[in-house]
Structure formats: C-alpha cells, structure tokens
Amino acid sequence: MSKGKGISINVLKTRRNAAIQRLADSKPFIEGSLTKIRVTCGNPNCRCAQGEKHISHVLTKKVCGKTKSLYVPVDLVEEVTQWVEEHRRIKQELKEISSLSEQIIRQHVSTKQAVNKNLKRLNRLKRT
Ligand SMILES: [Zn+2]
C-alpha cells in the first residue's frame, strides 16, 4: 500500500465519505457466483437423454470450505446476475473505505511526528 504522503487527511476523509455514500446507495445483493450447469431432467424420451442436456443456473458459494449450490429459476437469472454484481461492488467499496481509513491513520501518525519534530526544534532554539 502507498504511504499516502502528500495526500492530506481532509482529502482522504472526503474520498472515504464519498465511498460511504456509494455504499449507502446499495441495491439488493447476494453472495456467490452464478454458473451455468448442464443437466438431465430424468425423462428417458427427452433430448437430454441423448446427450443434448438442458442448461440450468446455480448460485454457488463456499461455506466452511464446502461449495454450496442454490438452484436459480431461469426467470430470475437476469435479476440475480445484478444482485451478484452489486455484491462484488459493495465488497470493493468496503475494501476502499478500509484502505482509506488505514491511510488516515498513517497520515495522522506522520503529521504528529512532523509536529513533534518541529516542536523539539523550536524548544532547542528557545534554549539557545
Ligand atoms: Zn430433458
């Protein structure tokens, strides 16, 4: 991560507030990724029995190291795609806010160090 030298705390806070605002404007979201799978329906007379399988959609996510799948009906696929995309965006915003907060801490520390350095120099000047 960059040290954020030269970026003032105010600028960092403005950026963080903007990211928080984007987070507040969130739309419905869902964790996981949408994948296409090929399935057979079980009907021996169906074309899928001859190898021409049906396309189905599942939402998968890892729970305690295991992949869990949730069947998504075809009429919901478009909507769920948007939910998945929104979840990705929110995760990105969370990372951004966290990173800005880290930079604010670093900037605060380096500002304090600079102030202390100047104070020491001033005290030295006063003594002489
Ligand atoms: Zn079939």
Residues whose N, C-alpha, C, O or C-beta is under 5 A from the ligand:
A	BS01	ZN	T40 C41 C46 R47 C48
